[in-house]
């Protein structure tokens, strides 16, 4: 187990959660609220936005726990998997007509979290 790599993955995930949940929400939801979308769509968009923020926060806490208690390393495997799949989703969709996704930090955030966590265990 590499304490430094797990802490680094945790910090990246926590920074992502804070940025996504605070700064990103203002920018994204500001645009959504000004749009012509149905009220239900606006509400669901807000929920989905914050589910991802919560995911990033929970990942950060779990990685931190494993860094301090290596016997819990089994917890890291689902975090690696979901971050790897999320990274691939950003890349694949970005290459298939949604180029803007490649300019956003999602693939890089999730990819670096998965890689550092994998190397850390």
N, C-alpha and C positions, 0 to 999 in steps of 0.2 A: 504494500500500500504506500502510495506517495501522498503524504499530507499536503504538500504544496500544490500539487496538481488538483486535488479534490477541492481545496480552498479556492483555487483560481476558478475552477468550474462553478463553484458556489457564488463567487463574487460576480462573475459574468451573468449568471442567471438572476441574481438579486438586482444588479444594475439594470438588466433588461426588464424585470418586473416593475421597478420604480419608474423607469423611463416610459415604458409601455402604459402603465396604469395612470400616470400623471400627465406627462407631456403629450404622449400619443393620443390619449383619450380626448384631450382638449382639441387637438387638431382634427382627428378623425371624426369625433362626434359632432364637432362644430359644423363640419361639412354635411354630415348626415342630417342634422337638425334643420339645416337650411334647404335640404333637398325636397323633392316632391314625393318621397317614399311614404307609404302608408304608416300610420302610427305604430302598428304592430311590428312592422319591419324595422322601424327605428328602435323600438324597445328591444327586439331580439338582437339587433346589431350591438347594442350596448351590453347586453348579457354576454354574447359571444366574445366581445372585446375583452371583458373583464375575466371571463373564464380563462383566457390565455394568460392574462396577468397573474391570476391565481396559480395557474400551472407553473409559471416561472418562479413564483415565490415559494411554492411548496417544493419544487426541485432544488432551489437554493438551500432551503432548510434541511432537506434530506441529505444533500451532499455534505453540508456542514456537519450533520450528525455522524455520518460515516467517517468523515475526516478525523473526528475525535473519538469514535468508537468503531474501529475497523471490523469488529465482529458482526456489524450490521451491513456488510458490503453487499449482501443480496439485494438490498433496497436500490442499489445503483443501477442494476441491469434494466429495469423498466424505464428509468430516466434516460439511460443511454439510448434505448430503443425508440422511445417517443421523440427524443431530440433528433436522432438520425433520420427517422421517417419524416419529421417536420422539415428538416433541412432539405431532404430529397423532394418533398412536395413543393417547396419554394422554387427549387431549381427546375424541376420538371415543368411546373406551370409557367415559370419564367421563360423557358425555352419553347413553350407551346402557345405563344400569343399574349402572354401576360408579362411582358418585358419589365414592367415597373417593379415586379416582385424581386428581380435581381438587383435592383438599386436600393431596396429596403434592407434593414439589418437582420431580418428573420433568419435567412439561411446561414449567415455568418455567426449569429448568436447561438443558434441551435447546433450548428456544426461544431463550433469550438467547444461548447458545453459537452457535447457527446464525446468528442475526441479527448478532451482533458479528463473527463470522468473515466473513460475507458483506459487511458494510460495511467490514471491514478489508482485503479484497482489492480 
